[in-house]
Every structure is written in structure tokens, then in C-alpha cells.
């Protein structure tokens, strides 16, 4: 893979949240999934910036649903993982596994 083809850590986390949430993948649940599973606080602006970047790379797609009264007439923007995103996620995970291959337990050095 060329330089820039690998996903960053937060990009991987966001893609995994989208994958887990399936049909309910929009901003707030994505942010909550990240916080629940990683214990890491995620600013909603950072989540949306990452979603926009991933969509620009062709890794996810989005669509806007009809506005709802419960949201004050605002619509939700839903995200879906594309095959290219799944491949990028697999390649990035594989790169990390390859880098760790053959290392003794690095966590015991602390």
C-alpha cells in the first residue's frame, strides 16, 4: 500500500463503530459507541470531521433521512461502511499485526 493508504487510529475506531451500529450509524450513537467501548471521550465535531474525511476517501457513504419532530424538524445523516472501507480497515489491522509479529510481550517492559 502507498503512503497515506493506512487508516489512523481514530479512523479505525470510527469505522468499527459504523460497522457495529449497522442501520443506526449516525453521529450521536457513533460517538456513544466509541465512548462506551474505548472509554475515550470523543468530541462530536471530531467524529463528524472523521466521518466526512472517510466519506471523501470513499470508505463510507451517507444519506439523510426525513426530518423528525423529536429532533425539532432536523434530519439525521446515516452512515454505511462501503466495501472499500472494510478493505482499508482490514489492511490497517493487518499492518499492525505484521509490525507486532515476532515481538515478545512488549507490555511487560513497563
C-alpha positions in Angstrom: 0.0 0.0 0.0 1.1 3.5 -0.7 1.8 6.1 2.0 -1.5 7.5 3.2 -3.4 4.4 2.4 -3.5 3.2 6.0 -6.1 4.4 8.4 -5.3 6.4 11.5 -6.3 5.0 14.9 -9.4 7.2 15.3 -10.4 6.5 11.7 -10.3 2.8 12.5 -12.3 3.3 15.7 -15.0 5.3 13.8 -15.2 2.7 11.0 -15.6 0.0 13.6 -18.4 1.9 15.3 -20.2 2.4 12.0 -19.8 -1.3 11.3 -21.2 -2.2 14.8 -24.2 0.1 14.6 -25.3 -1.0 11.2 -28.6 0.8 10.3 -28.3 3.1 13.4 -25.0 4.7 12.5 -25.3 8.4 12.8 -23.3 11.0 14.8 -24.6 10.7 18.3 -24.7 6.8 18.5 -21.3 6.6 16.8 -19.9 8.9 19.4 -21.6 6.9 22.2 -20.3 3.6 20.8 -16.8 4.9 20.8 -17.0 6.2 24.4 -18.7 3.0 25.7 -16.3 0.6 24.1 -13.0 2.5 24.4 -13.6 4.7 27.5 -12.3 7.5 25.3 -14.2 10.8 25.2 -14.9 11.8 21.6 -16.0 15.3 20.6 -18.9 15.2 18.2 -17.0 17.6 16.0 -14.1 15.2 15.7 -16.5 12.3 14.9 -18.1 14.3 12.1 -14.8 15.6 10.7 -13.6 12.0 10.6 -16.8 10.7 9.0 -16.5 13.5 6.4 -12.9 12.5 5.7 -13.8 8.8 5.4 -16.6 9.6 3.1 -14.3 11.7 0.9 -11.9 8.7 0.7 -14.8 6.5 -0.4 -14.8 4.3 2.7 -18.3 5.1 3.8 -21.4 6.6 2.3 -24.1 8.6 3.9 -27.7 9.5 3.3 -30.0 12.0 5.0 -33.3 10.6 6.5 -36.5 12.5 6.6 -36.7 15.2 9.4 -38.4 14.1 12.6 -40.4 16.1 15.1 -38.4 14.6 18.0 -35.3 16.4 16.6 -37.1 19.7 16.1 -37.6 19.1 12.4 -33.9 18.2 11.8 -32.9 15.2 9.8 -30.3 12.6 10.7 -27.4 11.7 8.5 -26.8 8.0 8.5 -23.5 6.3 7.5 -22.7 2.9 6.0 -19.5 1.1 5.5 -18.6 0.6 1.9 -16.5 -2.5 0.7 -13.5 -0.1 0.2 -13.8 0.9 3.9 -13.9 -2.7 5.0 -10.8 -3.4 2.9 -8.9 -0.4 4.3 -9.8 -1.4 7.8 -8.6 -5.0 7.2 -5.4 -3.7 5.7 -4.7 -1.3 8.5 -5.3 -4.1 11.1 -3.0 -6.4 9.2 -0.3 -3.8 9.1 -0.4 -3.6 12.9 -0.3 -7.4 13.3 2.7 -7.6 10.9 4.5 -4.9 12.9 3.9 -6.9 16.2 4.8 -10.3 14.7 7.8 -11.7 16.4 7.9 -9.2 19.3 8.0 -10.6 22.8 5.4 -9.2 25.1 6.2 -5.5 24.8 3.7 -4.7 27.5 5.8 -6.5 30.2 8.6 -4.0 29.7 6.9 -1.2 31.7 
